[in-house]
Amino acid sequence: MICICKHCQKQYIKKNNFYTATCEACRPVDDMIFAQIVAYLKNYPNSNAMQIGDALGIKPMLVVKYIDEDRIRMSGGSFSRLPD
């Protein structure tokens, strides 16, 4: 199956079911970004994709793609309104 890498946008042939949206060359980068997201979520568990993206300097859609890949799961947290 031919896929497109979520980091470099190049086509690659999918060899297994893991890292479905990352080519071999971008896998270390993907692992590093994922580790940063996990560390951030441990400190700020009720964060959304926009907050994670802003804090880590990544695109929020990248966080959403990790959710789509079932590498990150959403929980039923609660949010409070920030003061104006």
N, C-alpha and C positions, 0 to 999 in steps of 0.2 A: 504494500500500500504506500502510495506517495503522500507525504505530509509536508506542511510548511512550518518551519521553525518559528516559534513565537519571539525569538530574540533577533535573529539575523535575516529572517524572511526568506531564507533559501529553501529549496525543495530537498527532501531527503527521503530515503526509503525506510519505512518503519520496520524494525527488526523484532520488536517485542511489544508487550502491552504497557510497559513502563515508560515514563517520559514521552508521552505521546505527542507532545508539541515542541520537542527540543531535539535538535540534531546532536550528533556526537561531539562536535567542536564546541557547542554552547552548553553542554551538560555541566561542566564545572561552574560556569557563571550562574546557571540555573540553580544549582545546589547552594551557592553562596547567597543568592538573593532569597531563596526559600529559608535558609537558616536565619537571615536577618529579619524576615517577616515573623518567624516563629519566636525569636527573641523579643521582638517588639510586642507581640501579642501576649507574651508572658508578663510583661510590665504593664501593658494597657489592654486588658482582655476585652473590653467593650468597643474597641475601635472598628471603624468601617473602612472600606477600601480607599476612600479619599484621604482619611487621616493617615493611614499606613503609607500611602503613596507620597503624601506631603512630607512626612517625617523621614522617609528613607530615600526620597528622590527618585522614585520609580513611578511608572504609569499605574493608575488605579486599575486599569483593565488587566494588568498583569496579575494583580491579586485576585481578580474575578476568575481569571483562567486557572489559577491554582485551586479555586473553589470548584470550578467545573471539572477539574481533573481528580477531584476528591482527595487532594493533598491537604486542604484546609477545610474544616467543617464549621458551619455557622452554628452558633448557640443562641439560645433564647435570652440574651442579655437585655439589660434595660439601659436607656439613654435618658439623660436629663438635658433640659434646654439650657444653653449657654446664655449668660446675661448679655443684654444688648449693649 
